[in-house]
Amino acid sequence: MNSYSLTLGILLVASILQIWGSALAIEAVLRAKQHRRLRRTWLAVAGATMLIALHDGYALELAMRTGLYDLRQAVLIGLAALLMAFAIHGFRRWEA
């Protein structure tokens, strides 16, 4: 597997993880038994993860259309997406 294919795969997985994290945060926002401030915090987390997912999608589109890619940046954003999804999942389990 060459570095270009690896970059595309990592960016795709990172986008999926960020979308999943955003869905988990939106689910936490919609819980009825939460305090208003906690809902706002979850809404901010959901918005941030959606924006990061959008950024990942743009990086993936740039790599696919033009062939411009950076493997190091893709690995970093992939690790960040993995940690963010893990943290959101953990916070939801801890809160419930």
Biopython code that builds the backbone (N, CA, C, O; Angstrom):
import numpy as np
from Bio.PDB.StructureBuilder import StructureBuilder

atoms = [
    (1, "MET", "N", (0.854, -1.173, 0.000)),
    (1, "MET", "CA", (0.000, 0.000, 0.000)),
    (1, "MET", "C", (0.901, 1.239, 0.000)),
    (1, "MET", "O", (1.786, 1.370, 0.845)),
    (2, "ASN", "N", (0.675, 2.119, -0.928)),
    (2, "ASN", "CA", (1.484, 3.331, -0.990)),
    (2, "ASN", "C", (0.953, 4.403, -0.039)),
    (2, "ASN", "O", (-0.128, 4.260, 0.533)),
    (3, "SER", "N", (1.716, 5.463, 0.117)),
    (3, "SER", "CA", (1.349, 6.494, 1.095)),
    (3, "SER", "C", (0.083, 7.247, 0.681)),
    (3, "SER", "O", (-0.661, 7.715, 1.543)),
    (4, "TYR", "N", (-0.168, 7.369, -0.605)),
    (4, "TYR", "CA", (-1.380, 8.049, -1.061)),
    (4, "TYR", "C", (-2.631, 7.271, -0.651)),
    (4, "TYR", "O", (-3.580, 7.854, -0.126)),
    (5, "SER", "N", (-2.634, 5.967, -0.886)),
    (5, "SER", "CA", (-3.783, 5.137, -0.501)),
    (5, "SER", "C", (-3.962, 5.110, 1.012)),
    (5, "SER", "O", (-5.086, 5.131, 1.513)),
    (6, "LEU", "N", (-2.856, 5.063, 1.726)),
    (6, "LEU", "CA", (-2.917, 5.082, 3.186)),
    (6, "LEU", "C", (-3.508, 6.397, 3.693)),
    (6, "LEU", "O", (-4.312, 6.403, 4.625)),
    (7, "THR", "N", (-3.111, 7.499, 3.080)),
    (7, "THR", "CA", (-3.651, 8.808, 3.460)),
    (7, "THR", "C", (-5.154, 8.870, 3.212)),
    (7, "THR", "O", (-5.903, 9.343, 4.067)),
    (8, "LEU", "N", (-5.600, 8.400, 2.058)),
    (8, "LEU", "CA", (-7.030, 8.403, 1.755)),
    (8, "LEU", "C", (-7.810, 7.549, 2.747)),
    (8, "LEU", "O", (-8.884, 7.947, 3.200)),
    (9, "GLY", "N", (-7.284, 6.393, 3.083)),
    (9, "GLY", "CA", (-7.955, 5.521, 4.039)),
    (9, "GLY", "C", (-8.036, 6.145, 5.427)),
    (9, "GLY", "O", (-9.078, 6.089, 6.080)),
    (10, "ILE", "N", (-6.945, 6.733, 5.870)),
    (10, "ILE", "CA", (-6.936, 7.366, 7.192)),
    (10, "ILE", "C", (-7.908, 8.532, 7.235)),
    (10, "ILE", "O", (-8.640, 8.687, 8.213)),
    (11, "LEU", "N", (-7.929, 9.357, 6.193)),
    (11, "LEU", "CA", (-8.852, 10.498, 6.172)),
    (11, "LEU", "C", (-10.304, 10.043, 6.131)),
    (11, "LEU", "O", (-11.166, 10.676, 6.740)),
    (12, "LEU", "N", (-10.584, 8.972, 5.433)),
    (12, "LEU", "CA", (-11.945, 8.443, 5.391)),
    (12, "LEU", "C", (-12.376, 7.929, 6.764)),
    (12, "LEU", "O", (-13.477, 8.227, 7.227)),
    (13, "VAL", "N", (-11.510, 7.164, 7.405)),
    (13, "VAL", "CA", (-11.822, 6.652, 8.741)),
    (13, "VAL", "C", (-11.961, 7.800, 9.738)),
    (13, "VAL", "O", (-12.839, 7.768, 10.600)),
    (14, "ALA", "N", (-11.104, 8.811, 9.625)),
    (14, "ALA", "CA", (-11.186, 9.963, 10.530)),
    (14, "ALA", "C", (-12.514, 10.692, 10.356)),
    (14, "ALA", "O", (-13.125, 11.107, 11.341)),
    (15, "SER", "N", (-12.959, 10.849, 9.129)),
    (15, "SER", "CA", (-14.254, 11.510, 8.890)),
    (15, "SER", "C", (-15.396, 10.705, 9.497)),
    (15, "SER", "O", (-16.303, 11.265, 10.111)),
    (16, "ILE", "N", (-15.345, 9.401, 9.323)),
    (16, "ILE", "CA", (-16.398, 8.541, 9.883)),
    (16, "ILE", "C", (-16.401, 8.612, 11.404)),
    (16, "ILE", "O", (-17.465, 8.689, 12.018)),
    (17, "LEU", "N", (-15.220, 8.588, 12.018)),
    (17, "LEU", "CA", (-15.132, 8.676, 13.475)),
    (17, "LEU", "C", (-15.655, 10.015, 13.994)),
    (17, "LEU", "O", (-16.331, 10.063, 15.022)),
    (18, "GLN", "N", (-15.346, 11.095, 13.288)),
    (18, "GLN", "CA", (-15.825, 12.412, 13.720)),
    (18, "GLN", "C", (-17.340, 12.513, 13.576)),
    (18, "GLN", "O", (-18.003, 13.101, 14.430)),
    (19, "ILE", "N", (-17.887, 11.954, 12.519)),
    (19, "ILE", "CA", (-19.343, 11.961, 12.344)),
    (19, "ILE", "C", (-20.006, 11.130, 13.438)),
    (19, "ILE", "O", (-21.049, 11.519, 13.964)),
    (20, "TRP", "N", (-19.409, 9.984, 13.786)),
    (20, "TRP", "CA", (-19.938, 9.151, 14.852)),
    (20, "TRP", "C", (-19.882, 9.884, 16.199)),
    (20, "TRP", "O", (-20.830, 9.830, 16.983)),
    (21, "GLY", "N", (-18.763, 10.565, 16.453)),
    (21, "GLY", "CA", (-18.652, 11.347, 17.683)),
    (21, "GLY", "C", (-19.667, 12.464, 17.739)),
    (21, "GLY", "O", (-20.223, 12.745, 18.800)),
    (22, "SER", "N", (-19.916, 13.103, 16.617)),
    (22, "SER", "CA", (-20.929, 14.154, 16.562)),
    (22, "SER", "C", (-22.322, 13.594, 16.821)),
    (22, "SER", "O", (-23.127, 14.215, 17.515)),
    (23, "ALA", "N", (-22.604, 12.424, 16.265)),
    (23, "ALA", "CA", (-23.911, 11.799, 16.501)),
    (23, "ALA", "C", (-24.087, 11.448, 17.973)),
    (23, "ALA", "O", (-25.175, 11.620, 18.523)),
    (24, "LEU", "N", (-23.035, 10.960, 18.612)),
    (24, "LEU", "CA", (-23.111, 10.654, 20.040)),
    (24, "LEU", "C", (-23.349, 11.918, 20.865)),
    (24, "LEU", "O", (-24.126, 11.902, 21.820)),
    (25, "ALA", "N", (-22.681, 13.010, 20.496)),
    (25, "ALA", "CA", (-22.856, 14.265, 21.227)),
    (25, "ALA", "C", (-24.259, 14.832, 21.015)),
    (25, "ALA", "O", (-24.852, 15.373, 21.949)),
    (26, "ILE", "N", (-24.788, 14.716, 19.817)),
    (26, "ILE", "CA", (-26.157, 15.186, 19.559)),
    (26, "ILE", "C", (-27.154, 14.350, 20.343)),
    (26, "ILE", "O", (-28.142, 14.874, 20.858)),
    (27, "GLU", "N", (-26.899, 13.057, 20.433)),
    (27, "GLU", "CA", (-27.766, 12.206, 21.243)),
    (27, "GLU", "C", (-27.734, 12.650, 22.706)),
    (27, "GLU", "O", (-28.765, 12.638, 23.379)),
    (28, "ALA", "N", (-26.571, 13.037, 23.195)),
    (28, "ALA", "CA", (-26.460, 13.514, 24.575)),
    (28, "ALA", "C", (-27.196, 14.839, 24.758)),
    (28, "ALA", "O", (-27.748, 15.096, 25.828)),
    (29, "VAL", "N", (-27.209, 15.681, 23.728)),
    (29, "VAL", "CA", (-27.940, 16.957, 23.802)),
    (29, "VAL", "C", (-29.427, 16.705, 23.948)),
    (29, "VAL", "O", (-30.113, 17.434, 24.665)),
    (30, "LEU", "N", (-29.926, 15.695, 23.284)),
    (30, "LEU", "CA", (-31.366, 15.440, 23.250)),
    (30, "LEU", "C", (-31.898, 14.704, 24.468)),
    (30, "LEU", "O", (-33.104, 14.481, 24.571)),
    (31, "ARG", "N", (-31.036, 14.325, 25.382)),
    (31, "ARG", "CA", (-31.513, 13.685, 26.613)),
    (31, "ARG", "C", (-32.311, 14.688, 27.432)),
    (31, "ARG", "O", (-31.900, 15.838, 27.586)),
    (32, "ALA", "N", (-33.431, 14.260, 27.948)),
    (32, "ALA", "CA", (-34.348, 15.176, 28.634)),
    (32, "ALA", "C", (-33.942, 15.481, 30.070)),
    (32, "ALA", "O", (-34.312, 16.531, 30.596)),
    (33, "LYS", "N", (-33.206, 14.610, 30.706)),
    (33, "LYS", "CA", (-32.949, 14.770, 32.135)),
    (33, "LYS", "C", (-31.682, 15.566, 32.464)),
    (33, "LYS", "O", (-31.226, 15.538, 33.607)),
    (34, "GLN", "N", (-31.110, 16.268, 31.497)),
    (34, "GLN", "CA", (-29.876, 17.004, 31.717)),
    (34, "GLN", "C", (-30.127, 18.459, 32.076)),
    (34, "GLN", "O", (-31.157, 19.047, 31.745)),
    (35, "HIS", "N", (-29.142, 19.010, 32.767)),
    (35, "HIS", "CA", (-29.179, 20.432, 33.083)),
    (35, "HIS", "C", (-28.913, 21.239, 31.811)),
    (35, "HIS", "O", (-28.277, 20.750, 30.877)),
    (36, "ARG", "N", (-29.403, 22.470, 31.785)),
    (36, "ARG", "CA", (-29.287, 23.305, 30.592)),
    (36, "ARG", "C", (-27.825, 23.588, 30.222)),
    (36, "ARG", "O", (-27.475, 23.597, 29.042)),
    (37, "ARG", "N", (-26.983, 23.818, 31.220)),
    (37, "ARG", "CA", (-25.573, 24.096, 30.929)),
    (37, "ARG", "C", (-24.864, 22.884, 30.339)),
    (37, "ARG", "O", (-24.024, 23.012, 29.450)),
    (38, "LEU", "N", (-25.211, 21.724, 30.840)),
    (38, "LEU", "CA", (-24.613, 20.507, 30.301)),
    (38, "LEU", "C", (-25.058, 20.278, 28.851)),
    (38, "LEU", "O", (-24.274, 19.820, 28.020)),
    (39, "ARG", "N", (-26.298, 20.595, 28.562)),
    (39, "ARG", "CA", (-26.773, 20.481, 27.167)),
    (39, "ARG", "C", (-26.002, 21.416, 26.252)),
    (39, "ARG", "O", (-25.638, 21.041, 25.138)),
    (40, "ARG", "N", (-25.747, 22.648, 26.725)),
    (40, "ARG", "CA", (-24.973, 23.598, 25.912)),
    (40, "ARG", "C", (-23.561, 23.085, 25.668)),
    (40, "ARG", "O", (-23.010, 23.254, 24.580)),
    (41, "THR", "N", (-22.982, 22.463, 26.678)),
    (41, "THR", "CA", (-21.639, 21.911, 26.515)),
    (41, "THR", "C", (-21.631, 20.801, 25.481)),
    (41, "THR", "O", (-20.748, 20.750, 24.624)),
    (42, "TRP", "N", (-22.619, 19.907, 25.558)),
    (42, "TRP", "CA", (-22.710, 18.834, 24.564)),
    (42, "TRP", "C", (-22.968, 19.400, 23.173)),
    (42, "TRP", "O", (-22.463, 18.867, 22.185)),
    (43, "LEU", "N", (-23.747, 20.473, 23.087)),
    (43, "LEU", "CA", (-23.995, 21.094, 21.789)),
    (43, "LEU", "C", (-22.705, 21.681, 21.208)),
    (43, "LEU", "O", (-22.465, 21.589, 20.004)),
    (44, "ALA", "N", (-21.885, 22.278, 22.059)),
    (44, "ALA", "CA", (-20.599, 22.806, 21.599)),
    (44, "ALA", "C", (-19.677, 21.680, 21.121)),
    (44, "ALA", "O", (-18.979, 21.825, 20.118)),
    (45, "VAL", "N", (-19.682, 20.565, 21.842)),
    (45, "VAL", "CA", (-18.873, 19.414, 21.423)),
    (45, "VAL", "C", (-19.373, 18.873, 20.083)),
    (45, "VAL", "O", (-18.576, 18.531, 19.209)),
    (46, "ALA", "N", (-20.687, 18.798, 19.928)),
    (46, "ALA", "CA", (-21.260, 18.311, 18.665)),
    (46, "ALA", "C", (-20.885, 19.238, 17.509)),
    (46, "ALA", "O", (-20.522, 18.771, 16.429)),
    (47, "GLY", "N", (-20.971, 20.539, 17.733)),
    (47, "GLY", "CA", (-20.604, 21.488, 16.680)),
    (47, "GLY", "C", (-19.133, 21.402, 16.315)),
    (47, "GLY", "O", (-18.772, 21.459, 15.139)),
    (48, "ALA", "N", (-18.284, 21.265, 17.324)),
    (48, "ALA", "CA", (-16.847, 21.165, 17.055)),
    (48, "ALA", "C", (-16.514, 19.897, 16.281)),
    (48, "ALA", "O", (-15.714, 19.936, 15.347)),
    (49, "THR", "N", (-17.112, 18.784, 16.654)),
    (49, "THR", "CA", (-16.814, 17.545, 15.931)),
    (49, "THR", "C", (-17.360, 17.581, 14.504)),
    (49, "THR", "O", (-16.764, 17.003, 13.596)),
    (50, "MET", "N", (-18.488, 18.256, 14.306)),
    (50, "MET", "CA", (-18.998, 18.390, 12.930)),
    (50, "MET", "C", (-18.058, 19.232, 12.080)),
    (50, "MET", "O", (-17.824, 18.915, 10.914)),
    (51, "LEU", "N", (-17.518, 20.297, 12.654)),
    (51, "LEU", "CA", (-16.578, 21.133, 11.904)),
    (51, "LEU", "C", (-15.284, 20.384, 11.595)),
    (51, "LEU", "O", (-14.728, 20.530, 10.506)),
    (52, "ILE", "N", (-14.807, 19.591, 12.536)),
    (52, "ILE", "CA", (-13.604, 18.797, 12.281)),
    (52, "ILE", "C", (-13.883, 17.742, 11.214)),
    (52, "ILE", "O", (-13.026, 17.469, 10.374)),
    (53, "ALA", "N", (-15.075, 17.147, 11.244)),
    (53, "ALA", "CA", (-15.441, 16.175, 10.196)),
    (53, "ALA", "C", (-15.501, 16.852, 8.829)),
    (53, "ALA", "O", (-15.094, 16.265, 7.827)),
    (54, "LEU", "N", (-15.998, 18.068, 8.788)),
    (54, "LEU", "CA", (-16.034, 18.817, 7.531)),
    (54, "LEU", "C", (-14.620, 19.090, 7.029)),
    (54, "LEU", "O", (-14.347, 18.979, 5.834)),
    (55, "HIS", "N", (-13.722, 19.447, 7.948)),
    (55, "HIS", "CA", (-12.326, 19.672, 7.579)),
    (55, "HIS", "C", (-11.696, 18.395, 7.026)),
    (55, "HIS", "O", (-10.970, 18.435, 6.033)),
    (56, "ASP", "N", (-11.974, 17.269, 7.669)),
    (56, "ASP", "CA", (-11.452, 15.990, 7.185)),
    (56, "ASP", "C", (-11.984, 15.678, 5.792)),
    (56, "ASP", "O", (-11.256, 15.173, 4.937)),
    (57, "GLY", "N", (-13.257, 15.982, 5.572)),
    (57, "GLY", "CA", (-13.847, 15.764, 4.251)),
    (57, "GLY", "C", (-13.202, 16.626, 3.184)),
    (57, "GLY", "O", (-12.978, 16.170, 2.063)),
    (58, "TYR", "N", (-12.902, 17.874, 3.527)),
    (58, "TYR", "CA", (-12.217, 18.752, 2.568)),
    (58, "TYR", "C", (-10.809, 18.257, 2.266)),
    (58, "TYR", "O", (-10.368, 18.308, 1.118)),
    (59, "ALA", "N", (-10.100, 17.780, 3.281)),
    (59, "ALA", "CA", (-8.760, 17.238, 3.055)),
    (59, "ALA", "C", (-8.826, 15.994, 2.175)),
    (59, "ALA", "O", (-7.976, 15.794, 1.308)),
    (60, "LEU", "N", (-9.839, 15.160, 2.400)),
    (60, "LEU", "CA", (-10.020, 13.966, 1.573)),
    (60, "LEU", "C", (-10.347, 14.351, 0.137)),
    (60, "LEU", "O", (-9.814, 13.766, -0.806)),
    (61, "GLU", "N", (-11.218, 15.329, -0.026)),
    (61, "GLU", "CA", (-11.562, 15.785, -1.377)),
    (61, "GLU", "C", (-10.352, 16.373, -2.091)),
    (61, "GLU", "O", (-10.151, 16.114, -3.278)),
    (62, "LEU", "N", (-9.553, 17.153, -1.394)),
    (62, "LEU", "CA", (-8.348, 17.728, -1.991)),
    (62, "LEU", "C", (-7.394, 16.635, -2.442)),
    (62, "LEU", "O", (-6.819, 16.713, -3.528)),
    (63, "ALA", "N", (-7.226, 15.616, -1.605)),
    (63, "ALA", "CA", (-6.317, 14.530, -1.965)),
    (63, "ALA", "C", (-6.838, 13.733, -3.158)),
    (63, "ALA", "O", (-6.059, 13.302, -4.008)),
    (64, "MET", "N", (-8.149, 13.539, -3.220)),
    (64, "MET", "CA", (-8.702, 12.755, -4.318)),
    (64, "MET", "C", (-8.724, 13.520, -5.635)),
    (64, "MET", "O", (-8.454, 12.948, -6.691)),
    (65, "ARG", "N", (-9.043, 14.801, -5.577)),
    (65, "ARG", "CA", (-9.157, 15.569, -6.831)),
    (65, "ARG", "C", (-7.828, 16.000, -7.404)),
    (65, "ARG", "O", (-7.620, 15.933, -8.615)),
    (66, "THR", "N", (-6.914, 16.448, -6.535)),
    (66, "THR", "CA", (-5.668, 17.021, -7.038)),
    (66, "THR", "C", (-4.455, 16.126, -6.832)),
    (66, "THR", "O", (-3.428, 16.304, -7.487)),
    (67, "GLY", "N", (-4.572, 15.162, -5.919)),
    (67, "GLY", "CA", (-3.419, 14.330, -5.629)),
    (67, "GLY", "C", (-2.496, 14.931, -4.583)),
    (67, "GLY", "O", (-1.456, 14.352, -4.271)),
    (68, "LEU", "N", (-2.865, 16.092, -4.035)),
    (68, "LEU", "CA", (-2.070, 16.706, -2.979)),
    (68, "LEU", "C", (-2.451, 16.084, -1.643)),
    (68, "LEU", "O", (-3.621, 16.088, -1.262)),
    (69, "TYR", "N", (-1.481, 15.561, -0.946)),
    (69, "TYR", "CA", (-1.769, 14.903, 0.327)),
    (69, "TYR", "C", (-0.563, 15.035, 1.246)),
    (69, "TYR", "O", (0.550, 15.307, 0.797)),
    (70, "ASP", "N", (-0.798, 14.839, 2.525)),
    (70, "ASP", "CA", (0.251, 14.871, 3.537)),
    (70, "ASP", "C", (-0.027, 13.732, 4.509)),
    (70, "ASP", "O", (-0.954, 13.810, 5.316)),
    (71, "LEU", "N", (0.765, 12.689, 4.431)),
    (71, "LEU", "CA", (0.549, 11.507, 5.257)),
    (71, "LEU", "C", (0.686, 11.834, 6.743)),
    (71, "LEU", "O", (-0.083, 11.325, 7.558)),
    (72, "ARG", "N", (1.636, 12.659, 7.097)),
    (72, "ARG", "CA", (1.843, 13.002, 8.503)),
    (72, "ARG", "C", (0.624, 13.714, 9.074)),
    (72, "ARG", "O", (0.198, 13.422, 10.192)),
    (73, "GLN", "N", (0.068, 14.639, 8.318)),
    (73, "GLN", "CA", (-1.128, 15.352, 8.761)),
    (73, "GLN", "C", (-2.320, 14.394, 8.853)),
    (73, "GLN", "O", (-3.128, 14.506, 9.775)),
    (74, "ALA", "N", (-2.436, 13.476, 7.929)),
    (74, "ALA", "CA", (-3.538, 12.514, 7.949)),
    (74, "ALA", "C", (-3.439, 11.600, 9.168)),
    (74, "ALA", "O", (-4.455, 11.289, 9.789)),
    (75, "VAL", "N", (-2.230, 11.168, 9.517)),
    (75, "VAL", "CA", (-2.061, 10.321, 10.696)),
    (75, "VAL", "C", (-2.431, 11.096, 11.955)),
    (75, "VAL", "O", (-3.095, 10.559, 12.842)),
    (76, "LEU", "N", (-2.010, 12.348, 12.040)),
    (76, "LEU", "CA", (-2.339, 13.160, 13.214)),
    (76, "LEU", "C", (-3.848, 13.371, 13.355)),
    (76, "LEU", "O", (-4.387, 13.244, 14.455)),
    (77, "ILE", "N", (-4.528, 13.689, 12.265)),
    (77, "ILE", "CA", (-5.971, 13.914, 12.346)),
    (77, "ILE", "C", (-6.691, 12.594, 12.595)),
    (77, "ILE", "O", (-7.741, 12.583, 13.239)),
    (78, "GLY", "N", (-6.155, 11.488, 12.103)),
    (78, "GLY", "CA", (-6.748, 10.192, 12.390)),
    (78, "GLY", "C", (-6.657, 9.842, 13.864)),
    (78, "GLY", "O", (-7.623, 9.351, 14.448)),
    (79, "LEU", "N", (-5.500, 10.092, 14.472)),
    (79, "LEU", "CA", (-5.347, 9.851, 15.905)),
    (79, "LEU", "C", (-6.239, 10.784, 16.720)),
    (79, "LEU", "O", (-6.835, 10.366, 17.712)),
    (80, "ALA", "N", (-6.329, 12.039, 16.305)),
    (80, "ALA", "CA", (-7.194, 12.990, 17.005)),
    (80, "ALA", "C", (-8.659, 12.564, 16.925)),
    (80, "ALA", "O", (-9.390, 12.668, 17.910)),
    (81, "ALA", "N", (-9.085, 12.091, 15.771)),
    (81, "ALA", "CA", (-10.471, 11.642, 15.609)),
    (81, "ALA", "C", (-10.740, 10.414, 16.472)),
    (81, "ALA", "O", (-11.801, 10.302, 17.086)),
    (82, "LEU", "N", (-9.786, 9.502, 16.518)),
    (82, "LEU", "CA", (-9.948, 8.307, 17.339)),
    (82, "LEU", "C", (-10.052, 8.671, 18.823)),
    (82, "LEU", "O", (-10.920, 8.159, 19.530)),
    (83, "LEU", "N", (-9.178, 9.544, 19.287)),
    (83, "LEU", "CA", (-9.213, 9.954, 20.690)),
    (83, "LEU", "C", (-10.476, 10.739, 21.026)),
    (83, "LEU", "O", (-11.041, 10.575, 22.107)),
    (84, "MET", "N", (-10.920, 11.586, 20.110)),
    (84, "MET", "CA", (-12.127, 12.378, 20.352)),
    (84, "MET", "C", (-13.357, 11.473, 20.429)),
    (84, "MET", "O", (-14.192, 11.642, 21.318)),
    (85, "ALA", "N", (-13.476, 10.527, 19.521)),
    (85, "ALA", "CA", (-14.612, 9.606, 19.553)),
    (85, "ALA", "C", (-14.575, 8.744, 20.820)),
    (85, "ALA", "O", (-15.615, 8.479, 21.422)),
    (86, "PHE", "N", (-13.392, 8.312, 21.216)),
    (86, "PHE", "CA", (-13.247, 7.523, 22.440)),
    (86, "PHE", "C", (-13.635, 8.351, 23.663)),
    (86, "PHE", "O", (-14.305, 7.846, 24.563)),
    (87, "ALA", "N", (-13.224, 9.610, 23.702)),
    (87, "ALA", "CA", (-13.544, 10.480, 24.837)),
    (87, "ALA", "C", (-15.042, 10.763, 24.919)),
    (87, "ALA", "O", (-15.622, 10.712, 26.004)),
    (88, "ILE", "N", (-15.668, 11.058, 23.796)),
    (88, "ILE", "CA", (-17.112, 11.336, 23.796)),
    (88, "ILE", "C", (-17.884, 10.098, 24.236)),
    (88, "ILE", "O", (-18.829, 10.187, 25.019)),
    (89, "HIS", "N", (-17.470, 8.949, 23.724)),
    (89, "HIS", "CA", (-18.141, 7.705, 24.117)),
    (89, "HIS", "C", (-17.967, 7.459, 25.619)),
    (89, "HIS", "O", (-18.911, 7.052, 26.295)),
    (90, "GLY", "N", (-16.779, 7.703, 26.132)),
    (90, "GLY", "CA", (-16.522, 7.521, 27.551)),
    (90, "GLY", "C", (-17.293, 8.499, 28.419)),
    (90, "GLY", "O", (-17.809, 8.113, 29.468)),
    (91, "PHE", "N", (-17.383, 9.747, 28.010)),
    (91, "PHE", "CA", (-18.136, 10.742, 28.778)),
    (91, "PHE", "C", (-19.619, 10.394, 28.809)),
    (91, "PHE", "O", (-20.285, 10.579, 29.828)),
    (92, "ARG", "N", (-20.129, 9.894, 27.700)),
    (92, "ARG", "CA", (-21.546, 9.509, 27.674)),
    (92, "ARG", "C", (-21.810, 8.353, 28.619)),
    (92, "ARG", "O", (-22.826, 8.349, 29.314)),
    (93, "ARG", "N", (-20.918, 7.371, 28.660)),
    (93, "ARG", "CA", (-21.104, 6.222, 29.542)),
    (93, "ARG", "C", (-20.965, 6.617, 30.997)),
    (93, "ARG", "O", (-21.674, 6.096, 31.858)),
    (94, "TRP", "N", (-20.039, 7.551, 31.278)),
    (94, "TRP", "CA", (-19.812, 8.007, 32.633)),
    (94, "TRP", "C", (-20.994, 8.810, 33.145)),
    (94, "TRP", "O", (-21.339, 8.746, 34.325)),
    (95, "GLU", "N", (-21.614, 9.570, 32.245)),
    (95, "GLU", "CA", (-22.720, 10.457, 32.601)),
    (95, "GLU", "C", (-24.013, 9.681, 32.832)),
    (95, "GLU", "O", (-24.815, 10.048, 33.690)),
    (96, "ALA", "N", (-24.213, 8.625, 32.078)),
    (96, "ALA", "CA", (-25.489, 7.883, 32.133)),
    (96, "ALA", "C", (-25.686, 7.100, 33.396)),
    (96, "ALA", "O", (-26.712, 6.440, 33.560)),
]
sb = StructureBuilder()
sb.init_structure("model")
sb.init_model(0)
sb.init_chain("A")
sb.init_seg("    ")
for serial, (resi, resn, name, xyz) in enumerate(atoms, 1):
    if name == "N":
        sb.init_residue(resn, " ", resi, " ")
    sb.init_atom(name, np.array(xyz, "f"), 0.0, 1.0, " ", f" {name:<3s}", serial, name[0])
structure = sb.get_structure()
